[in-house]
Amino acid sequence: MTLRRTPELDRLARLHLSRRSLLAASAGLAGAAMLPRGAFALSQDATNAKTGVDPNRFTPETIRQLAGTITVDTAAELHALVPADTAGEVMYWNVGPTEASSAVEKRFYDEFLAAFATYYPNIELQNQNLDYNGMLDTIRTAAEGRAAPAVAKMPILWGVEFAAKGQLQEVTLEEFGLSRELFWEGALKSVTWEDKLYGIPTNNETMAFIWNRALFEQAGLPPDQPPATWADVVRYSKQIKDETGKNGYGMVAKENAGNTPFRYMPMLWAYGGSALDEAEENPTYQTSMINTEGGIAALQNFYDMYVTDRSVPTSALTNTQVENQDLFMAGELAMMIAHPSEYAAIRDRAAKATGQDKARAEEIVANMVYGLIPEGPVRRAVVFGGSNIHIMTEEVHGGPIDRDAARALIAAQTYPEWSLKNAWAGSNPANLRGFETEWMKQRLDEIRFLENTTSMLPYGIPFPVVPQSTEIMNVIVPQMIQNALTETLSVEDAANDAAEQINALAVRA
């Protein structure tokens, strides 16, 4: 049979892949092209096994069928675990809403604090909302200075570092009235270190691909069809820049910012690369795959968009998603990866605009569309993200921790109501009972494009659950990208340098 040449294969060929590798990639693409849409999910079995997300259960249709099938009395469930008259105090740090967050995110954040005060009027909750990009270093410093909080809700990537240092208390699901069946397996793996549990998942999510339909049309691209592959993203980005003068893809490459790996790793995995070997069926976390042929091909995509085509923002080296949102809102950016909350935030900003700005903003909202993240020669992939809540040790807290007060807070955060409401616009409840509540039904009706991000869950890949994961993802991966884009190193040398650093960390571990 003669295989149709595709941009994916052209790009891989330019990197001098072996004939065997090229044919394997070709066969994979040809096979994927012949599969019906539902069958493609079956080729993702290895990915599904990593997260425990059943692609047959978590579809837009089945999620709507589940919603509203149970009624939850949060206060009664909490008080069955920790009595209402329990007295105590608990210091709690978390990443909360910012100015860029949607109104609904801010509202539910405040409503949770008010609700907890009614559930437990005798527990003093010392709540601290910290900046996402600064919280990790803040907790590290506080822990070393014996001034860490009693309880911290952290992004999914961070907890294992503190567990490995002995700075988190071991917990059991049962002490919070929970069980393994209530969570996805990938979520529980993220709070497990050396076969012990050091936290409880609060929310889990995957992101989706967003584009401006009007800019697509102006560039001569099909306005209602997202790029099918990452090679298409590169091509679309250039065509948009050439035809409209606007930026094509919302590249994020800032160092020490979590936004960068969340947007780069899906492409790396799609090409068969990995930071370690986390995308493989049986990962060992011993050797880096960031400089494989596919890994180099993924980095070449970024180089082509930033250096060769100049089709992405020149500020990409320092941009986070906050800057992408500003550019998208201004009509200066055509494509980006983000949560469903991005739509809510941009819609809120449009509602506040006045005069000519309002008309332009409303046009952006009307032309904002979500779809699946593009696939590569090997797979479609997205980061299986979320947050977990942990109890710090008394040593790093600097004094006794009221376990009952901590249990009350963690139960409130992880039971169906607030596991869902605190994830309303941007995530999903980690507690799977949340999908069955009336609140989920309301959420599906209110949040446009929620089903698109939910449909990405079966393609989710968790970050490596190793203490070095944060340094790998937030430092080494962005440095690799910057080395290539600034031409400090060639694309291949930048990937090799990153692999050497990651392998050195793995050896030390």
PLY file of the C-alpha trace (Angstrom):
ply
format ascii 1.0
element vertex 509
property float x
property float y
property float z
element edge 508
property int vertex1
property int vertex2
end_header
0.00 0.00 0.00
1.18 3.56 -0.74
1.07 5.89 2.26
-0.11 9.46 1.82
2.62 11.92 2.75
1.64 14.26 5.56
3.22 17.34 7.16
3.94 15.20 10.24
6.06 12.81 8.20
7.79 15.61 6.30
8.83 17.17 9.59
10.10 13.88 10.99
11.94 13.15 7.77
13.76 16.47 7.94
15.21 15.32 11.22
16.78 12.33 9.43
14.76 9.61 11.13
15.71 6.09 10.26
13.66 4.39 7.56
12.23 2.00 10.14
11.14 4.86 12.41
9.63 6.75 9.52
7.63 3.75 8.33
6.41 3.09 11.85
5.22 6.67 12.17
3.60 6.45 8.73
1.77 3.26 9.60
0.51 4.78 12.82
-0.87 7.84 11.04
-2.38 5.83 8.23
-4.06 3.49 10.69
-5.37 6.35 12.80
-6.80 8.02 9.70
-8.82 4.89 8.87
-10.23 4.45 12.38
-13.73 5.69 13.13
-13.80 8.42 15.76
-14.79 6.07 18.58
-12.13 3.56 17.66
-9.31 6.06 18.11
-9.99 6.05 21.86
-9.26 2.34 21.88
-5.74 3.02 20.62
-5.25 5.09 23.78
-5.67 2.14 26.16
-2.22 2.61 27.67
-3.03 6.24 28.37
-6.42 5.38 29.87
-4.74 2.92 32.21
-2.53 5.70 33.56
-5.47 7.84 34.65
-8.19 5.27 35.21
-10.57 7.40 33.13
-12.92 5.11 31.22
-13.43 6.66 27.76
-16.78 4.91 27.48
-18.07 6.32 30.75
-16.70 9.85 30.54
-18.14 11.17 27.30
-20.31 14.29 26.90
-23.38 12.06 26.60
-22.76 9.82 29.61
-21.69 12.73 31.81
-25.02 14.44 31.13
-26.83 11.21 31.95
-25.04 10.92 35.31
-25.66 14.52 36.33
-28.50 15.04 38.79
-28.95 11.40 39.77
-28.05 11.84 43.46
-28.80 14.36 46.21
-26.06 15.33 48.66
-26.40 16.81 52.16
-22.90 18.17 52.69
-23.35 19.32 56.27
-24.78 15.97 57.36
-21.98 14.01 55.68
-19.29 16.24 57.21
-20.78 16.11 60.70
-20.96 12.32 60.54
-17.17 12.46 60.21
-16.23 15.45 62.38
-18.94 16.70 64.79
-20.33 20.20 64.20
-19.25 21.43 67.64
-15.58 20.57 67.07
-13.34 23.45 68.13
-9.85 24.21 66.87
-7.86 26.09 64.27
-6.17 25.32 60.97
-3.82 27.36 58.79
-4.62 26.74 55.12
-2.63 27.80 52.02
-3.94 27.42 48.49
-3.87 28.85 44.97
-7.08 30.81 44.67
-8.60 33.10 42.06
-6.74 36.09 40.64
-7.86 39.25 38.85
-7.84 37.25 35.61
-10.19 34.59 37.06
-13.85 34.46 36.13
-16.50 35.91 38.42
-17.92 32.47 39.15
-14.53 31.19 40.35
-14.19 34.13 42.72
-17.76 33.68 43.97
-17.42 29.99 44.81
-14.05 30.57 46.48
-15.66 33.07 48.86
-18.77 30.91 49.29
-16.66 27.96 50.42
-15.06 30.02 53.18
-18.48 31.19 54.31
-19.91 27.67 54.15
-17.06 26.20 56.20
-17.74 28.79 58.90
-21.33 27.55 59.10
-20.33 23.87 59.09
-17.77 24.42 61.86
-18.35 27.73 63.67
-15.79 26.82 66.35
-12.93 26.07 63.94
-10.83 29.11 63.04
-9.80 28.81 59.39
-6.73 30.90 58.60
-6.99 31.01 54.81
-4.21 32.30 52.54
-4.64 32.67 48.76
-1.20 32.48 47.14
0.01 33.19 43.61
0.35 30.05 41.47
3.82 30.87 40.19
5.12 31.83 43.63
3.45 29.33 45.95
5.90 26.46 45.48
8.93 28.46 46.56
6.90 30.06 49.34
6.04 26.65 50.82
9.60 25.39 50.38
10.96 28.39 52.26
8.28 28.18 54.94
8.92 24.47 55.47
12.64 25.03 55.92
11.87 27.80 58.39
9.32 25.72 60.34
6.54 28.10 59.30
4.60 25.97 56.82
0.79 25.87 56.98
-1.04 22.99 58.64
-2.87 22.19 55.40
-1.94 23.08 51.83
-3.80 22.52 48.57
-1.16 22.25 45.86
-1.13 21.66 42.11
-0.87 17.97 41.29
2.85 18.11 40.46
4.17 19.45 43.76
3.18 17.13 46.59
5.57 14.28 45.88
8.57 16.56 46.47
7.40 17.35 50.01
6.43 13.72 50.67
9.91 12.54 49.68
11.44 15.11 52.03
9.33 13.80 54.90
7.41 17.09 55.14
3.90 15.68 54.64
1.89 13.53 57.03
0.71 10.13 55.87
-3.07 9.88 55.57
-5.67 7.25 54.75
-8.81 7.70 52.70
-10.83 6.04 55.43
-10.05 8.71 58.04
-11.91 11.16 55.77
-14.81 8.79 55.10
-13.57 8.15 51.55
-12.54 5.12 49.46
-10.43 4.42 46.36
-13.51 3.85 44.22
-14.39 7.53 44.54
-11.30 8.70 42.63
-9.53 8.10 39.36
-6.48 5.91 39.76
-4.23 8.54 38.19
-5.36 11.03 40.81
-4.47 8.67 43.66
-1.08 7.90 42.12
-0.27 11.60 42.29
-0.57 11.55 46.11
1.28 8.25 46.57
4.96 8.02 47.46
6.65 4.69 48.24
3.23 3.03 48.49
1.95 5.46 51.12
-0.75 8.10 50.74
0.20 11.71 51.51
-2.83 13.65 50.34
-6.34 13.59 48.88
-7.24 14.71 45.34
-9.57 17.73 45.23
-10.00 18.22 41.48
-8.71 16.83 38.19
-8.78 18.24 34.72
-7.49 18.29 31.21
-7.36 21.29 28.91
-8.55 21.74 25.35
-7.60 23.61 22.17
-9.12 27.06 21.62
-9.23 29.08 18.42
-10.65 32.32 17.04
-13.00 31.38 14.23
-12.88 34.85 12.64
-9.08 34.87 12.38
-9.18 31.40 10.82
-11.61 32.65 8.19
-9.53 35.77 7.49
-6.49 33.54 6.98
-8.33 31.29 4.53
-8.62 28.39 6.98
-11.82 26.42 7.72
-13.32 28.45 10.59
-15.12 25.56 12.29
-12.32 22.99 12.12
-9.37 23.02 14.54
-5.96 21.78 13.38
-6.07 17.98 13.43
-2.34 17.49 14.06
0.51 19.43 15.62
2.02 19.82 12.16
-1.23 21.53 11.20
-0.78 23.90 14.16
2.62 24.94 12.79
1.18 25.39 9.31
-1.94 27.22 10.52
0.15 29.50 12.72
2.30 30.58 9.77
-0.68 31.06 7.47
-2.48 33.20 10.04
0.59 35.37 10.53
1.20 35.71 6.80
-2.40 36.48 5.89
-3.57 38.59 8.85
-0.47 39.87 10.61
-1.82 38.40 13.86
-0.06 35.83 16.01
-1.01 32.24 15.26
-0.30 29.93 18.21
-0.15 31.03 21.85
3.26 29.62 22.74
4.22 29.69 26.43
7.92 29.23 27.26
8.52 31.05 30.54
10.96 29.44 32.97
9.79 28.35 36.42
6.14 28.67 35.43
3.78 25.70 35.44
1.93 27.01 32.38
4.90 26.04 30.20
4.98 22.23 30.69
1.18 22.04 30.67
1.27 23.42 27.12
4.48 21.83 25.82
4.20 18.27 27.13
1.05 17.37 25.12
3.01 17.91 21.90
6.11 16.12 23.21
4.03 13.09 24.20
2.14 13.22 20.89
5.45 12.73 19.07
6.49 9.81 21.29
8.84 11.72 23.56
8.67 12.12 27.34
10.50 13.99 30.06
11.37 10.60 31.57
9.31 7.69 30.26
5.99 8.69 31.83
4.04 8.22 28.59
5.15 4.59 28.21
2.93 1.69 29.24
5.18 0.66 32.14
7.27 3.69 33.14
10.36 3.24 35.31
11.26 6.95 35.64
14.93 6.07 35.19
15.83 7.44 31.75
14.83 10.53 29.78
13.09 10.27 26.41
13.14 14.01 25.77
15.86 13.71 23.11
14.39 10.83 21.14
13.64 11.37 17.46
10.08 12.30 18.35
11.24 14.54 21.18
13.50 16.47 18.83
10.67 16.71 16.28
8.40 18.30 18.90
11.03 20.88 19.85
11.61 21.58 16.14
7.94 22.58 15.90
8.48 25.27 18.53
11.66 26.43 16.78
9.89 26.66 13.43
7.04 28.73 14.85
9.22 31.08 16.92
12.42 31.45 14.89
11.72 30.44 11.30
8.10 31.51 10.79
7.87 34.14 13.54
4.21 33.22 13.80
3.91 33.34 17.60
4.23 36.24 20.06
7.82 37.50 20.38
7.09 37.68 24.12
6.55 33.89 24.30
9.80 33.45 26.25
8.28 35.33 29.19
4.57 34.74 28.58
2.22 32.74 30.77
-1.42 31.99 30.00
-2.34 35.35 31.56
-0.58 37.12 28.68
-2.12 34.72 26.17
-5.57 35.63 27.44
-4.81 39.33 26.97
-3.61 38.73 23.40
-6.60 36.54 22.55
-8.98 39.10 24.03
-7.38 41.82 21.90
-7.81 39.76 18.73
-4.04 39.43 18.37
-3.86 35.66 18.93
-5.66 32.90 17.05
-4.94 29.64 18.96
-4.12 28.57 22.51
-4.49 25.74 25.03
-6.52 26.46 28.17
-9.30 25.43 30.56
-13.04 25.99 30.06
-12.64 28.82 32.58
-10.85 30.78 29.85
-14.15 31.28 28.06
-15.86 32.42 31.26
-13.03 34.84 32.05
-13.03 36.36 28.55
-16.83 36.60 28.58
-16.66 38.42 31.93
-14.08 40.85 30.54
-16.27 41.50 27.51
-19.23 42.27 29.75
-17.18 44.93 31.57
-15.87 46.58 28.39
-17.37 49.83 27.11
-17.72 51.68 23.81
-15.85 50.32 20.81
-13.90 47.98 23.08
-17.16 46.27 24.06
-18.20 45.53 20.49
-14.74 44.15 19.70
-14.70 42.04 22.88
-18.15 40.61 22.20
-16.99 39.65 18.70
-14.05 37.75 20.23
-16.39 35.85 22.57
-18.75 34.99 19.70
-15.87 33.57 17.66
-14.18 31.63 20.48
-14.36 27.86 19.90
-13.04 24.80 21.77
-11.96 21.42 20.39
-9.70 18.46 21.11
-5.96 19.06 21.44
-4.28 17.99 18.15
-2.69 14.57 17.79
0.82 13.65 16.68
2.40 10.67 14.93
2.14 8.52 18.08
-0.89 9.66 20.08
-3.19 12.44 21.19
-2.16 13.60 24.66
-2.85 16.17 27.34
-1.61 16.71 30.88
-3.77 15.00 33.52
-3.78 17.89 35.95
-5.54 18.99 39.08
-4.84 19.68 42.73
-4.36 17.70 45.94
-4.74 18.68 49.57
-2.10 17.71 52.15
-1.36 17.90 55.88
2.16 19.15 56.58
4.21 17.63 59.40
4.29 19.33 62.77
8.05 19.75 62.40
7.78 21.96 59.31
4.65 23.64 60.66
6.57 24.63 63.76
4.07 23.31 66.28
1.13 20.96 66.91
-1.46 20.50 64.16
-5.09 20.04 65.11
-5.85 16.81 63.24
-9.64 17.07 63.66
-9.71 20.63 62.32
-7.53 19.52 59.40
-9.80 16.53 58.75
-12.86 18.77 58.74
-11.28 21.13 56.21
-10.01 18.36 53.93
-13.35 16.55 54.01
-15.15 19.77 53.09
-12.75 20.27 50.17
-13.00 16.69 48.89
-16.66 15.81 49.39
-18.86 16.10 46.27
-20.26 19.62 46.68
-17.06 21.62 47.08
-14.88 19.26 45.08
-17.19 20.30 42.24
-17.97 23.93 43.05
-14.33 24.87 43.64
-13.61 23.37 40.20
-16.70 24.91 38.61
-15.26 26.76 35.64
-11.83 25.22 35.16
-11.65 21.62 36.31
-13.67 18.58 37.43
-14.45 17.13 40.86
-11.87 14.57 41.95
-14.60 12.91 44.00
-16.52 11.07 41.29
-19.80 11.44 43.19
-19.60 15.08 42.17
-20.45 14.10 38.58
-23.79 12.70 39.80
-25.03 15.78 41.66
-27.56 18.47 40.70
-24.67 20.94 40.77
-23.02 19.06 37.93
-26.22 19.30 35.91
-26.33 23.05 36.54
-22.66 23.36 35.63
-23.11 21.60 32.30
-25.95 23.97 31.44
-24.00 27.08 32.44
-20.46 26.46 31.19
-19.98 26.49 27.47
-17.38 24.07 26.09
-17.11 22.10 29.34
-17.75 18.89 27.39
-14.72 19.55 25.18
-12.25 19.62 28.04
-13.97 16.68 29.73
-13.66 14.72 26.48
-9.87 15.10 26.71
-9.71 13.17 30.02
-9.13 9.73 28.40
-6.05 11.17 26.68
-4.56 12.45 29.94
-1.01 11.56 30.99
0.11 12.35 34.56
3.45 13.99 35.20
6.10 11.61 36.64
5.37 10.97 40.31
8.95 11.54 41.47
10.40 14.27 43.73
12.38 15.72 40.81
9.27 16.22 38.69
8.83 19.89 39.56
12.43 20.72 38.66
12.15 18.75 35.43
8.88 20.31 34.32
9.22 23.86 35.61
12.96 24.38 35.07
14.65 21.90 32.72
11.88 21.69 30.11
11.47 25.50 29.82
15.26 25.95 29.73
15.45 23.45 26.88
12.83 25.40 24.95
14.58 28.70 25.62
17.98 27.31 24.60
16.50 26.25 21.26
14.42 29.37 20.62
17.23 31.79 21.48
19.60 29.63 19.39
21.92 29.30 22.36
21.97 25.64 21.34
20.73 23.83 18.27
17.40 22.05 18.60
19.12 18.67 18.91
21.76 19.94 21.35
19.09 21.61 23.50
17.19 18.32 23.72
20.38 16.39 24.50
21.34 18.91 27.19
17.91 18.54 28.81
18.20 14.75 28.68
21.59 14.87 30.40
20.19 17.04 33.20
17.14 14.82 33.65
19.21 11.64 33.64
21.56 13.15 36.23
18.56 13.84 38.47
17.30 10.29 37.98
20.69 8.86 38.94
20.85 10.99 42.10
17.36 9.85 42.99
0 1
1 2
2 3
3 4
4 5
5 6
6 7
7 8
8 9
9 10
10 11
11 12
12 13
13 14
14 15
15 16
16 17
17 18
18 19
19 20
20 21
21 22
22 23
23 24
24 25
25 26
26 27
27 28
28 29
29 30
30 31
31 32
32 33
33 34
34 35
35 36
36 37
37 38
38 39
39 40
40 41
41 42
42 43
43 44
44 45
45 46
46 47
47 48
48 49
49 50
50 51
51 52
52 53
53 54
54 55
55 56
56 57
57 58
58 59
59 60
60 61
61 62
62 63
63 64
64 65
65 66
66 67
67 68
68 69
69 70
70 71
71 72
72 73
73 74
74 75
75 76
76 77
77 78
78 79
79 80
80 81
81 82
82 83
83 84
84 85
85 86
86 87
87 88
88 89
89 90
90 91
91 92
92 93
93 94
94 95
95 96
96 97
97 98
98 99
99 100
100 101
101 102
102 103
103 104
104 105
105 106
106 107
107 108
108 109
109 110
110 111
111 112
112 113
113 114
114 115
115 116
116 117
117 118
118 119
119 120
120 121
121 122
122 123
123 124
124 125
125 126
126 127
127 128
128 129
129 130
130 131
131 132
132 133
133 134
134 135
135 136
136 137
137 138
138 139
139 140
140 141
141 142
142 143
143 144
144 145
145 146
146 147
147 148
148 149
149 150
150 151
151 152
152 153
153 154
154 155
155 156
156 157
157 158
158 159
159 160
160 161
161 162
162 163
163 164
164 165
165 166
166 167
167 168
168 169
169 170
170 171
171 172
172 173
173 174
174 175
175 176
176 177
177 178
178 179
179 180
180 181
181 182
182 183
183 184
184 185
185 186
186 187
187 188
188 189
189 190
190 191
191 192
192 193
193 194
194 195
195 196
196 197
197 198
198 199
199 200
200 201
201 202
202 203
203 204
204 205
205 206
206 207
207 208
208 209
209 210
210 211
211 212
212 213
213 214
214 215
215 216
216 217
217 218
218 219
219 220
220 221
221 222
222 223
223 224
224 225
225 226
226 227
227 228
228 229
229 230
230 231
231 232
232 233
233 234
234 235
235 236
236 237
237 238
238 239
239 240
240 241
241 242
242 243
243 244
244 245
245 246
246 247
247 248
248 249
249 250
250 251
251 252
252 253
253 254
254 255
255 256
256 257
257 258
258 259
259 260
260 261
261 262
262 263
263 264
264 265
265 266
266 267
267 268
268 269
269 270
270 271
271 272
272 273
273 274
274 275
275 276
276 277
277 278
278 279
279 280
280 281
281 282
282 283
283 284
284 285
285 286
286 287
287 288
288 289
289 290
290 291
291 292
292 293
293 294
294 295
295 296
296 297
297 298
298 299
299 300
300 301
301 302
302 303
303 304
304 305
305 306
306 307
307 308
308 309
309 310
310 311
311 312
312 313
313 314
314 315
315 316
316 317
317 318
318 319
319 320
320 321
321 322
322 323
323 324
324 325
325 326
326 327
327 328
328 329
329 330
330 331
331 332
332 333
333 334
334 335
335 336
336 337
337 338
338 339
339 340
340 341
341 342
342 343
343 344
344 345
345 346
346 347
347 348
348 349
349 350
350 351
351 352
352 353
353 354
354 355
355 356
356 357
357 358
358 359
359 360
360 361
361 362
362 363
363 364
364 365
365 366
366 367
367 368
368 369
369 370
370 371
371 372
372 373
373 374
374 375
375 376
376 377
377 378
378 379
379 380
380 381
381 382
382 383
383 384
384 385
385 386
386 387
387 388
388 389
389 390
390 391
391 392
392 393
393 394
394 395
395 396
396 397
397 398
398 399
399 400
400 401
401 402
402 403
403 404
404 405
405 406
406 407
407 408
408 409
409 410
410 411
411 412
412 413
413 414
414 415
415 416
416 417
417 418
418 419
419 420
420 421
421 422
422 423
423 424
424 425
425 426
426 427
427 428
428 429
429 430
430 431
431 432
432 433
433 434
434 435
435 436
436 437
437 438
438 439
439 440
440 441
441 442
442 443
443 444
444 445
445 446
446 447
447 448
448 449
449 450
450 451
451 452
452 453
453 454
454 455
455 456
456 457
457 458
458 459
459 460
460 461
461 462
462 463
463 464
464 465
465 466
466 467
467 468
468 469
469 470
470 471
471 472
472 473
473 474
474 475
475 476
476 477
477 478
478 479
479 480
480 481
481 482
482 483
483 484
484 485
485 486
486 487
487 488
488 489
489 490
490 491
491 492
492 493
493 494
494 495
495 496
496 497
497 498
498 499
499 500
500 501
501 502
502 503
503 504
504 505
505 506
506 507
507 508
